[in-house]
Amino acid sequence: MNEYFFFEIRFIDGDFKSIKLLIDKGGLLVLPAAPALKEIDNNKKYHDALKHADIALFDSGFFCILLKFFKNINVKKYSGLKFLKEFLLSQKNTSNKILFIDPSNKDKIINNKYLKSIGIKNFFHYIAPIYQPNLLEDTILLNIINERKPKYIIINLGGGIQELLGSYLKTNLNYKPSIICSGAAIAFLTGQQARIPLIFDKIYIGWLVRIIFNPFVFLPRYTKALKLIFLMKHIKE
């Protein structure tokens, strides 16, 4: 397992077993995508949330390619999709209590059905309100978590918001659960978004599947992510 720092964000290059050993101690895990990382130098709240995380994984294949090309650093892409799939497998038929924070009631129903179908037993949901990035607070959620004390909290919200929420929970909860910002990963598993075979993920073309599935949304995002090329000087081993 190796560590790298990008704008003071601690990235881990390791396998599932080593990463889970770290996250099981409690803390915040994030999986920032390239379109979000490109804003790291001019979005202070997002940057602070990522710095507050205990672990960041190399979710972005594009970021991994840039590290190899510009810094001669070899890291393995570890996507949110892969991590969540392995994590859920590790929780099959366990008694660990898990909270899933979903963006809508529709997502809750779909996710609930999927989780039951794969043998996840002890879980509950919370439907997130529309959070404001400049003033993100949710005392209702804090009270629910403090009362029910799940071991794991899985945040299924969009990038840029989920990290802020994860940081807020880490700061304000009265105990130390494992908070995982896996974003849309569960939507790929349930079929809400284009299913990405892990082989595509492994060879770093998951982004291409997303573009084909929804070019109007994802093509501009990945085009703008080219800005990351100019930020490579900030990576440190």
Stockholm file with secondary structure:
# STOCKHOLM 1.0

chainA/1-237         MNEYFFFEIRFIDGDFKSIKLLIDKGGLLVLPAAPALKEIDNNKKYHDALKHADIALFDSGFFCILLKFFKNINVKKYSGLKFLKEFLLSQKNTSNKILFIDPSNKDKIINNKYLKSIGIKNFFHYIAPIYQPNLLEDTILLNIINERKPKYIIINLGGGIQELLGSYLKTNLNYKPSIICSGAAIAFLTGQQARIPLIFDKIYIGWLVRIIFNPFVFLPRYTKALKLIFLMKHIKE
#=GR chainA/1-237 SS CEEEEETTEEEEECCHHHHHHHHTTSEEEECCCHHHHTTTTTCHHHHHHHHHCSEEECCCHHHHHHHHHHHCCCCCCCCHHHHHHHHHHHTTTCCCCEEEEESSHHHHHHHHHHHHHTTCCSEEEEECCCCCTTSCCCHHHHHHHHHHCCSEEEECSCTTTHHHHHHHHHHHCSSCCEEEECTTHHHHHHTSSCCCCHHHHHTTCHHHHHHHHCHHHHHHHHHHGGGGGGGGGGEEC
#=GC SS_cons         CEEEEETTEEEEECCHHHHHHHHTTSEEEECCCHHHHTTTTTCHHHHHHHHHCSEEECCCHHHHHHHHHHHCCCCCCCCHHHHHHHHHHHTTTCCCCEEEEESSHHHHHHHHHHHHHTTCCSEEEEECCCCCTTSCCCHHHHHHHHHHCCSEEEECSCTTTHHHHHHHHHHHCSSCCEEEECTTHHHHHHTSSCCCCHHHHHTTCHHHHHHHHCHHHHHHHHHHGGGGGGGGGGEEC
//
